[in-house]
Amino acid sequence: MRPRHRRESALQRELLAFLRPPVPRLAAQVSEQARPRLAEIGRSHAHRPAAEVLVALEAAVRSVGGEPDRVALTEFAEQIEAGENPFA
């Protein structure tokens, strides 16, 4: 009999993130600093044109001192245009 893997709900993910002890080295990473803003863009820009979403994603990465990876952000922008939130 194969074990069943249950998918985590959004609530479970948020609770686990909340309960996870802080890791200073992780918190110092640009990706972690940008994560809340990127998730917000994923929610607020759903179904908007990918070009508009891309501009917002690049601005979010730059706001925390990062250098945007245009190829990766273009893929994320296309997902957000389709109504998905890759940062949730």
Secondary structure, DSSP 8 states (H G I E B T S, - for coil): ---------HHHHHHHHHHS---HHHHTSHHHHHHHHHHHHHHHTTTS-HHHHHHHHHHHHHHTT----HHHHHHHHHHHHTT--TT-
